[in-house]
Amino acid sequence: MKKISVQPRPEADEENSFLRDVITGLSAQPKWMAAKHFYDAEGSRLFERIMRLPEYYPTRSEMQALRENAAEIAALIPDGAALVEFGAGSNAKIRLLLKAAPQIAAYVPVDISAEYLEEQAQEMRRDFPNLKILPVAADFTKRFELQLSVRAMPRAGFFPGSTIGNFEPLAAVGFLRNAARILGEGAPLIIGVDLVKDERVLNAAYNDAQGVTAAFNLNLLARINREAGADFDLSSFEHRAFFNAGRERMEMYLVSRKKQTVTVGGRPFEFERGETIHTENSYKYTREGFRDLARQAGWIEHALWTDPAGNFSVRALKTKS
Ligand SMILES: C[S@@+](CC[C@H](N)C(=O)[O-])C[C@H]1O[C@@H](n2cnc3c(N)ncnc32)[C@H](O)[C@@H]1O
């Protein structure tokens, strides 16, 4: 029987929808792009470097919370479960869980970054030969389905990295409702949520000294050049990131260093000097704030762990059943 591990993608349609999103975002006032478009293969590799930066506390803090509470977390995952990881990216965090939870029978990483997803899946197949590795290349903001074999297994969800913070709060509720549908009644969801903290720590995390976050942000323009036939000159844009205390979120922008015209798919777009493209929000939550948000989507918080410094939270949610 032919084995299909990655769901077939309607490639042409995906490309058109990227171009459509770029045109829509650059035609808006102020200009913007959805954060999911950061993640082509190069964007995913740059994010892996961000995870290792000294200023980027979220990865270290979350790994610490996962490591120190691995046994308790593992106890929530049913025997023979398929663990579905939303926005999997690098497989560093899942390795921690798999070590603590040998009852997991299948690992189902879901990610929009198809090429990087397959690279990471190959590593996992090599390192965990007895585990079924069943990647799904999909945009989790849209409706998608798991493989039939996975739907026949008990399931648990894993959503680390505070990727939930990239959604507007209302959209986060929508995502959590969709995750509940995909995982099924009674399934646990282990989710990493970054916490509100001292602005200096936040601002440093998104403005690292090596300029990796700046390169990650600017790679969006390189991707638009490659995939949407554009002529952005990367040296005439710069990275800007800061904490918006009123909205409790980090905001990331690309700022035009001069007045210029950029062509995308044959269409001209004017930029004033200092004009921005808003590329990402990363909402930070309080302990109670996220608990309330999850409840609106039908999830009850069963446990909350943090790293010892209290920088980052990992929560176990369950649907009301
Ligand atoms: C902030 S990174 C987190 C990566 C990793 N899970 C971690 O904990 O560090 C976000 C991840 O979600 C993926 N992603 C972002 N938007 C997505 C979408 N709409 N659908 C599927 N995957 C998405 C990205 O490709 C990336 O791997």
The ligand as a Tripos MOL2 file, in Angstrom:
@<TRIPOS>MOLECULE
LIG
   27    29     1     0     0
SMALL
NO_CHARGES

@<TRIPOS>ATOM
      1 C1          6.5320   31.1300   16.9410 C.3       1 LIG1
      2 S1          6.9510   29.7200   15.9740 S.3       1 LIG1
      3 C2          6.9490   28.4550   17.2270 C.3       1 LIG1
      4 C3          7.7050   27.2330   16.8250 C.3       1 LIG1
      5 C4          7.8030   26.1230   17.8710 C.3       1 LIG1
      6 N1          6.5150   25.4760   18.0370 N.3       1 LIG1
      7 C5          8.2720   26.6120   19.2120 C.2       1 LIG1
      8 O1          7.6350   26.2850   20.1940 O.co2     1 LIG1
      9 O2          9.2700   27.2990   19.3080 O.co2     1 LIG1
     10 C6          5.4470   29.4480   15.0990 C.3       1 LIG1
     11 C7          5.3430   28.1410   14.3280 C.3       1 LIG1
     12 O3          3.9960   27.9910   13.8530 O.3       1 LIG1
     13 C8          3.9840   27.8150   12.4460 C.3       1 LIG1
     14 N2          2.8030   28.5470   11.9520 N.ar      1 LIG1
     15 C9          2.5900   29.8840   12.0270 C.ar      1 LIG1
     16 N3          1.3870   30.1860   11.5090 N.ar      1 LIG1
     17 C10         0.8310   29.0080   11.1020 C.ar      1 LIG1
     18 C11        -0.4100   28.6590   10.4940 C.ar      1 LIG1
     19 N4         -1.3190   29.5910   10.1950 N.pl3     1 LIG1
     20 N5         -0.6580   27.3580   10.2350 N.ar      1 LIG1
     21 C12         0.2640   26.3930   10.5540 C.ar      1 LIG1
     22 N6          1.4570   26.6670   11.1120 N.ar      1 LIG1
     23 C13         1.7440   27.9500   11.4000 C.ar      1 LIG1
     24 C14         5.2870   28.3800   11.9480 C.3       1 LIG1
     25 O4          5.6990   27.7990   10.7280 O.3       1 LIG1
     26 C15         6.2340   28.0720   13.1090 C.3       1 LIG1
     27 O5          6.7910   26.7920   13.0020 O.3       1 LIG1
@<TRIPOS>BOND
     1     1     2 1
     2     2     3 1
     3     2    10 1
     4     3     4 1
     5     4     5 1
     6     5     6 1
     7     5     7 1
     8     7     8 2
     9     7     9 1
    10    10    11 1
    11    11    12 1
    12    11    26 1
    13    12    13 1
    14    13    14 1
    15    13    24 1
    16    14    15 ar
    17    14    23 ar
    18    15    16 ar
    19    16    17 ar
    20    17    18 ar
    21    17    23 ar
    22    18    19 1
    23    18    20 ar
    24    20    21 ar
    25    21    22 ar
    26    22    23 ar
    27    24    25 1
    28    24    26 1
    29    26    27 1
@<TRIPOS>SUBSTRUCTURE
     1 LIG1         1 GROUP 0 **** ****
